[in-house]
Amino acid sequence: MDKTSVVGLTAITGFVAGGVWLSALLDNSPEPTEPVAAAIKADFSEYIPYLKDPARRAEAGIDKAAICIQTEERLDYPILAERLADSFLHPIPASDCTSKTVEGDFGMFTALTYWFDKDGAEAGKIDIVAVRCPTPSRCFVDIDHRGGGNRYEAIRSGGRWVARWHKMRWVV
């Protein structure tokens, strides 16, 4: 092998190794649980201040508020529950829930599906449709629920995730 071949092979090897290193550095996507928790809090922001008070929950007839979460994302449910602990929401995977669909005339709907936690108590249900993180500190989370869907932008600032804005993706 002559000197030119060795130099060329070394340059190609260095270029490939540098590309692998750079792609690993740029693909530093955050774990999705934290931005999802921030988006869920934002999605329920109208209710959290009122219903996180146990006396108000009792007055409204709500003992606990389980929320069944359907998603293809790998969420860490203990961490999600911890991040939502200061709200009234108790997240559980949809696979741990049961559902019952009732057909009829419900205005805009011809059928409604009711969700229940493992104890048989009525639960809410949301779908985490997508989590896209263009940077390690900025994610877009799409949440669907009965009657509509929203996109939230979650930003990591000072070590915690907060949803900054949202836009409606669809509505019935």
Phi, psi and omega per residue, in radians:
M1 nan 2.249 -3.111
D2 -1.485 2.995 -3.050
K3 -1.090 -0.659 -3.124
T4 -1.148 -0.685 3.123
S5 -1.156 -0.714 3.138
V6 -1.127 -0.760 3.134
V7 -1.126 -0.771 3.128
G8 -1.105 -0.770 3.122
L9 -1.126 -0.688 3.103
T10 -1.136 -0.724 3.135
A11 -1.134 -0.760 3.130
I12 -1.114 -0.763 3.120
T13 -1.070 -0.764 3.115
G14 -1.120 -0.686 3.115
F15 -1.133 -0.774 3.124
V16 -1.129 -0.792 3.134
A17 -1.081 -0.723 3.101
G18 -1.117 -0.697 3.104
G19 -1.125 -0.727 3.102
V20 -1.114 -0.774 3.130
W21 -1.087 -0.778 -3.120
L22 -1.161 -0.706 3.131
S23 -1.159 -0.637 3.084
A24 -1.155 -0.659 3.126
L25 -1.168 -0.723 -3.102
L26 -1.344 -0.460 3.137
D27 -1.576 1.094 -3.116
N28 -1.878 0.936 -3.119
S29 -1.183 2.421 3.118
P30 -1.282 2.786 3.036
E31 -1.144 2.354 -2.956
P32 -1.287 -0.243 -3.032
T33 -1.048 -0.784 -3.078
E34 -1.136 -0.866 3.091
P35 -1.130 -0.561 3.081
V36 -1.115 -0.744 3.113
A37 -1.055 -0.749 3.119
A38 -1.095 -0.706 3.138
A39 -1.192 -0.685 3.110
I40 -1.105 -0.753 3.092
K41 -1.030 -0.725 3.129
A42 -1.177 -0.641 -3.131
D43 -1.138 -0.544 -3.136
F44 -1.856 0.340 -3.031
S45 -1.089 -0.430 3.103
E46 -1.245 -0.476 -3.026
Y47 -1.758 -0.522 -3.021
I48 -1.009 -0.852 -3.110
P49 -1.031 -0.615 -3.107
Y50 -1.397 -0.827 -2.984
L51 -1.574 -0.065 3.072
K52 -1.317 -0.254 3.055
D53 -1.391 2.070 -3.099
P54 -0.996 -0.608 3.140
A55 -1.148 -0.715 3.120
R56 -1.215 -0.643 3.076
R57 -1.079 -0.765 3.123
A58 -1.101 -0.711 3.116
E59 -1.087 -0.623 3.139
A60 -1.489 -0.082 3.139
G61 1.393 0.427 -3.128
I62 -1.943 1.970 3.113
D63 -1.373 -0.968 3.065
K64 -2.467 2.753 -3.113
A65 -2.115 1.539 3.070
A66 -1.317 2.467 3.095
I67 -2.201 1.986 3.128
C68 -1.374 2.236 -3.067
I69 -2.015 2.043 3.076
Q70 -1.721 2.189 3.139
T71 -2.849 2.738 2.998
E72 -1.653 -0.157 3.138
E73 -1.273 2.647 3.065
R74 -1.558 1.725 -3.130
L75 -1.765 2.516 3.057
D76 -1.647 1.731 -3.016
Y77 -1.130 -0.617 3.046
P78 -1.080 -0.706 3.096
I79 -1.190 -0.725 3.118
L80 -1.046 -0.767 3.113
A81 -1.101 -0.672 3.124
E82 -1.128 -0.745 -3.137
R83 -1.197 -0.455 3.133
L84 -1.725 0.117 -3.057
A85 -1.058 -0.540 -3.133
D86 -1.446 0.050 3.038
S87 -1.876 -3.031 3.110
F88 -1.655 0.060 -3.018
L89 -1.559 2.432 3.081
H90 -2.164 1.716 -3.057
P91 -1.312 2.412 3.052
I92 -2.459 2.585 3.102
P93 -1.110 2.510 3.135
A94 -1.053 -0.448 3.112
S95 -1.151 -0.357 3.096
D96 -1.615 0.067 -3.122
C97 -1.891 2.855 2.988
T98 -2.088 2.815 -3.128
S99 -2.446 2.769 3.108
K100 -2.448 2.168 3.129
T101 -1.757 2.257 3.133
V102 -1.993 2.139 3.107
E103 -1.626 2.567 -3.134
G104 2.926 -2.847 3.125
D105 -1.861 1.772 -3.125
F106 -1.981 0.699 -3.108
G107 1.349 -1.880 -3.113
M108 -1.385 -0.201 -3.102
F109 -1.960 2.494 3.056
T110 -1.720 -0.191 3.088
A111 -2.688 2.572 3.068
L112 -2.179 2.413 3.092
T113 -1.885 2.194 3.111
Y114 -1.792 2.447 -3.092
W115 -1.984 2.600 -3.098
F116 -2.402 2.510 3.088
D117 -1.356 -3.091 -3.064
K118 -1.138 -0.345 3.110
D119 -1.583 -0.017 3.134
G120 1.566 0.032 3.103
A121 -1.361 2.509 -3.140
E122 -1.076 2.457 -3.096
A123 -2.312 2.795 3.000
G124 -1.504 2.994 3.108
K125 -2.571 2.326 3.027
I126 -2.297 2.758 3.043
D127 -1.987 2.193 2.971
I128 -1.572 1.737 -2.998
V129 -1.332 -0.703 -3.099
A130 -2.739 2.571 2.981
V131 -2.291 2.024 3.129
R132 -2.151 2.227 -3.085
C133 -2.121 1.714 3.131
P134 -1.217 -0.390 3.081
T135 -2.408 2.910 3.121
P136 -1.151 -0.225 -3.112
S137 -2.154 0.298 -3.139
R138 -2.555 2.156 -3.136
C139 -2.344 2.674 3.005
F140 -1.979 2.220 -3.093
V141 -2.106 2.157 3.100
D142 -1.745 2.150 -3.138
I143 -2.103 2.248 3.039
D144 -1.955 2.562 3.045
H145 -2.548 3.087 -3.126
R146 -1.033 2.056 3.053
G147 1.671 -0.077 -3.139
G148 3.111 3.027 3.112
G149 -2.598 2.500 -3.114
N150 -2.228 2.678 2.992
R151 -1.957 2.263 3.128
Y152 -2.008 2.485 2.992
E153 -1.764 2.092 3.104
A154 -1.864 2.317 -3.115
I155 -2.110 2.358 3.033
R156 -1.588 2.107 -3.132
S157 -2.410 2.177 3.137
G158 1.113 0.515 3.088
G159 1.525 -0.058 3.107
R160 -2.237 2.676 -3.108
W161 -1.654 2.384 3.128
V162 -2.406 2.396 3.048
A163 -1.411 2.130 -3.069
R164 -1.564 -0.719 -3.118
W165 -2.636 2.914 3.034
H166 -2.552 2.794 3.007
K167 -2.398 2.578 3.123
M168 -1.309 2.227 3.106
R169 -1.571 -0.649 3.117
W170 -2.832 2.777 3.088
V171 -2.657 2.589 3.105
V172 -1.415 nan nan
